[in-house]
């Protein structure tokens, strides 16, 4: 007979597979009359220097090294709340001073106003942050019956397609810049989101295509061990 630990582990893996399958199905074949959005928070982020690429003279002697100044980032901070529609690539962001329940509910109300009203069902993919399970979220669901929250499994952030989009936003808004205040960062986020929406493209569910070197024809090839 299997031990208790094995039974619990098996059940846990089965539960994760079921949740993963649900999110994959919603991402690839959403039900008719519905839309899928990915929700998350970025931060807290501090106003500081975000290093970018720096050109150096590789022919100089002695050799030069890229340098950057020390920056403790103690000039204000905040969080970015985001909603992302993988099917269209549209994004919506708002900046808040903290990741509180009140701010989360306020953000959901803004997302509801941003989404098209003709869709009968909204499937919102979120992580398991405590604020996402609050009683106020349940009240929001009762007052907005078309919403259904789909919680991703623990340690499975890759199932939420807003995660790779955060990298895009960071690159557009922060990389290579120095910020003196959180307000400057918030303005940069708004400008970056607007730029993205003007040049958006959908995020297709699936694994990243990896480059593979072409294989030469032949039956038995000598392995390259050099």
C-alpha positions in Angstrom: 0.0 0.0 0.0 1.3 3.4 -0.8 2.3 5.7 2.0 0.3 8.8 3.0 2.8 11.1 1.4 2.6 9.3 -1.9 -1.2 9.6 -1.9 -1.1 13.3 -1.1 1.6 14.0 -3.7 -0.4 12.1 -6.3 -3.6 14.0 -5.6 -1.7 17.3 -5.7 -0.2 16.5 -9.1 -3.5 15.5 -10.4 -5.1 18.8 -9.2 -2.3 20.8 -10.8 -2.8 18.9 -14.1 -6.6 19.6 -14.0 -6.0 23.4 -13.4 -3.3 23.5 -16.1 -5.6 21.8 -18.5 -8.4 24.3 -17.8 -6.2 27.3 -18.4 -4.7 25.8 -21.5 -8.2 25.1 -22.9 -9.4 28.7 -22.1 -6.3 30.1 -23.7 -6.5 28.1 -26.9 -10.3 27.4 -27.3 -12.3 29.9 -25.2 -16.1 29.3 -25.2 -18.2 31.3 -27.6 -19.3 34.6 -26.3 -16.4 34.8 -23.8 -13.0 36.4 -23.4 -9.9 35.6 -21.4 -7.8 38.1 -19.5 -4.7 37.7 -17.4 -4.4 39.8 -14.3 -1.4 40.4 -12.0 0.5 43.0 -10.1 4.1 44.2 -10.8 6.1 45.3 -7.9 6.5 47.0 -5.6 8.9 48.9 -7.7 11.3 51.6 -6.3 12.2 54.8 -8.1 15.8 54.1 -9.0 18.2 53.6 -11.9 17.4 50.8 -14.2 20.6 50.0 -16.1 20.5 49.5 -19.9 23.1 48.7 -22.5 26.2 50.8 -22.5 28.6 51.0 -25.4 32.3 50.9 -24.7 35.5 51.1 -26.8 36.7 47.5 -27.1 40.0 48.7 -28.7 41.0 51.0 -25.8 43.9 49.9 -23.6 43.8 49.3 -20.8 40.4 47.7 -21.4 37.3 49.5 -20.3 34.4 48.1 -18.3 30.8 49.2 -18.3 30.0 51.0 -15.0 27.0 52.3 -13.2 26.5 54.4 -10.1 25.2 53.0 -6.9 21.5 53.6 -6.4 19.6 52.5 -3.2 16.3 53.4 -4.8 14.9 55.1 -1.7 12.9 57.7 -3.5 9.4 56.3 -3.4 7.8 53.1 -4.6 4.5 51.6 -5.8 2.9 48.8 -7.8 1.6 48.4 -11.3 -1.7 46.5 -11.7 -2.2 45.0 -15.1 -4.8 43.3 -17.3 -3.7 41.6 -20.5 -5.8 40.0 -23.3 -3.6 37.4 -25.0 -6.0 36.9 -27.9 -5.7 40.5 -29.0 -2.5 41.8 -27.2 -4.4 44.6 -25.6 -3.1 45.7 -22.2 -4.5 47.9 -19.4 -2.4 49.2 -16.4 -3.0 51.3 -13.4 -0.5 52.5 -10.8 -1.2 52.2 -7.0 0.8 52.9 -3.9 0.4 49.4 -2.6 -1.1 46.0 -3.2 -4.1 46.3 -1.0 -7.6 44.7 -1.2 -9.2 48.1 -1.8 -6.8 48.8 -4.7 -7.4 45.4 -6.2 -11.2 45.9 -6.2 -10.8 49.4 -7.6 -8.6 48.0 -10.4 -11.2 45.3 -11.2 -13.9 47.9 -11.6 -11.7 49.8 -14.0 -11.0 46.6 -16.0 -14.7 45.9 -16.2 -15.2 49.3 -17.7 -12.3 48.8 -20.1 -13.5 45.4 -21.4 -16.1 45.2 -24.2 -19.6 44.9 -22.8 -21.0 42.5 -25.4 -19.1 39.5 -24.1 -21.3 37.3 -21.9 -18.4 35.7 -19.9 -15.1 37.0 -18.6 -12.5 34.4 -17.5 -9.9 36.1 -15.4 -6.6 34.1 -14.8 -5.0 35.1 -11.5 -2.4 33.8 -9.1 -3.1 32.8 -5.5 -2.2 36.1 -3.8 -4.3 36.5 -0.6 -5.9 39.7 -1.9 -7.3 37.7 -4.8 -9.3 35.5 -2.4 -10.6 38.3 -0.2 -14.3 38.5 0.6 -14.5 41.8 -1.3 -13.5 39.8 -4.5 -16.5 37.5 -3.9 -18.8 40.6 -3.6 -17.3 41.9 -6.8 -18.2 38.6 -8.5 -21.8 38.8 -7.2 -22.3 42.3 -8.6 -20.6 41.3 -11.9 -22.0 37.9 -12.6 -20.2 37.5 -16.0 -16.8 37.3 -14.2 -15.2 34.0 -13.3 -11.8 33.9 -11.6 -9.5 31.0 -12.7 -6.7 30.5 -10.2 -3.5 29.2 -11.6 -1.7 26.3 -9.7 1.1 27.2 -7.3 4.5 27.5 -8.9 3.0 27.7 -12.3 3.3 31.4 -13.2 4.0 30.5 -16.8 0.3 29.7 -17.2 -0.5 33.4 -16.8 0.5 35.1 -20.1 0.8 38.5 -18.5 4.1 37.3 -17.0 6.1 37.6 -20.3 4.3 40.8 -21.1 5.7 42.3 -17.8 9.1 41.9 -19.4 8.0 43.9 -22.4 6.6 46.7 -20.1 9.8 46.8 -18.1 11.9 47.2 -21.2 9.6 49.9 -22.6 9.1 51.9 -19.4 12.2 51.4 -17.2 15.3 50.1 -18.9 18.1 52.6 -19.3 16.4 55.3 -17.3 16.7 56.9 -13.8 13.7 57.9 -11.9 13.6 60.4 -9.0 10.0 59.8 -7.9 7.3 57.1 -8.2 5.2 59.6 -10.1 7.8 59.7 -12.8 7.7 55.9 -13.0 3.9 55.9 -13.1 4.0 58.3 -16.1 6.5 56.1 -17.8 4.3 53.1 -17.3 1.3 54.9 -18.8 3.4 56.0 -21.9 4.8 52.5 -22.3 1.3 50.9 -22.2 0.0 53.4 -24.7 2.9 52.7 -27.0 2.4 48.9 -26.7 -1.4 49.2 -27.5 -0.5 51.2 -30.6 1.8 48.4 -31.8 0.3 45.4 -30.1 0.2 41.8 -31.2 -1.4 38.7 -29.8 0.4 36.2 -27.6 -0.1 32.7 -29.0 -0.3 29.9 -26.4 2.4 27.3 -26.8 6.1 26.7 -26.4 8.7 29.1 -27.7 10.1 27.9 -31.0 13.8 27.0 -30.4 16.5 27.1 -33.1 17.8 23.8 -34.1 20.7 23.3 -36.5 20.0 21.6 -39.7 20.9 17.9 -39.7 23.0 16.7 -42.6 21.7 13.8 -44.6 23.2 10.4 -44.0 22.7 7.2 -42.2 25.6 7.1 -39.8 27.2 10.4 -38.9 30.3 10.7 -36.8 29.5 12.7 -33.7 31.3 16.0 -33.3 33.3 15.8 -30.1 35.7 18.6 -30.9 
